Amino acid sequence: MTDWSDKAEVLAAVQENGWELENASDELKADPDVVLAAVKSSGYALRFAADEMKADREVVLAALQEDGGVIEHAADELKADREIVLAAGTAGGIN
């Protein structure tokens, strides 16, 4: 069983399947290393990240490289950011 409050165990889990971020402790949902690993595995994992991670440009850009549609889970201020919108459009997230 995975200890969802153990960073090493959660990192291993989200690298295998980004959606596992949903099970992580709130502390790890706010950890940049864990969230980056999760969104690189599955961009849609951004929906489970802490709000401060949804406002982190690096995290959101990494998620958009996987799935442009995850822009809907980015912080509002990033949804108005030209680079973010272009990245989402390039990844096929904006119609």
Rosetta blueprint (number, residue, H / E / L):
1 M L
2 T L
3 D L
4 W L
5 S L
6 D L
7 K H
8 A H
9 E H
10 V H
11 L H
12 A H
13 A H
14 V H
15 Q H
16 E H
17 N L
18 G H
19 W H
20 E H
21 L H
22 E H
23 N H
24 A L
25 S L
26 D H
27 E H
28 L H
29 K H
30 A L
31 D L
32 P H
33 D H
34 V H
35 V H
36 L H
37 A H
38 A H
39 V H
40 K H
41 S H
42 S L
43 G H
44 Y H
45 A H
46 L H
47 R H
48 F H
49 A L
50 A L
51 D H
52 E H
53 M H
54 K H
55 A L
56 D L
57 R H
58 E H
59 V H
60 V H
61 L H
62 A H
63 A H
64 L H
65 Q H
66 E H
67 D L
68 G H
69 G H
70 V H
71 I H
72 E H
73 H H
74 A L
75 A L
76 D H
77 E H
78 L H
79 K H
80 A L
81 D L
82 R H
83 E H
84 I H
85 V H
86 L H
87 A H
88 A H
89 G H
90 T H
91 A L
92 G L
93 G L
94 I L
95 N L
